[in-house]
């Protein structure tokens, strides 16, 4: 996966928009961040999951997903190693993160 591939997958989600936060591209739904690119370096992305979702992805694919160090990671912020990620797995992770950030009515309408 490339950063551009991550970007395309994120922006396919309903009402997703690219912005920036702390000099890194981020992806938002109705103003709430669900993913970022370029932190800690250009080879990584981040998805905002629940701790339970994070645990499941890290256990299933530890070569791709890892908790962000510190408090954000304990709350579900999860690094994505872009070079190792495949579109299907990353698409699932981005969808989970999007659903966590999106308003309930939008999630319901989007199926």
C-alpha positions, -999 to +999 in steps of 0.1 A: +000+000+000+011+035-007+001+068+010-019+076-022-037+042-019-045+049+018-058+084+007-080+069-020-095+043+003-102+068+030-118+093+006-142+067-008-160+066+026-192+087+028-186+124+035-149+118+041-127+148+036-090+154+037-076+181+060-044+185+080-035+182+117-001+190+132+014+192+096+001+157+087-028+148+063-058+136+081-092+123+071-124+134+087-161+128+086-182+158+096-151+173+113-140+143+133-107+127+125-108+090+117-073+085+101-040+102+095-010+098+072+027+104+077+031+098+114+056+088+128+070+088+092+060+086+056+058+048+058+029+049+083-008+058+086-030+057+117-066+047+122-087+055+152-102+023+165-118+011+197-094-008+219-113-040+211-110-034+173-073-025+177-067-057+196-084-078+170-064-063+141-031-064+159-036-100+168-047-109+132-020-090+114+008-078+137+031-072+107+006-044+096-010-030+127+005-018+160-008+004+188+004+040+188+027+043+219+012+059+250-023+070+259-036+075+224-027+039+217-044+026+248-076+044+235-073+026+201-051+048+179-034+022+157-004+025+134-006+010+099+026-001+082+017+010+047+042-012+028+028-043+043-009-034+042-033-048+015-063-029+003-089-054+017-074-052+053-068-015+052-103-009+038-118-027+067-097-008+092-106+026+076-142+016+076-142+007+113-124+040+121-149+059+099-179+042+116-164+051+150-162+088+141-193+093+119-227+103+134-250+074+140-275+086+114-249+087+087-236+053+096-271+039+095-279+056+061-246+043+047-253+007+057 
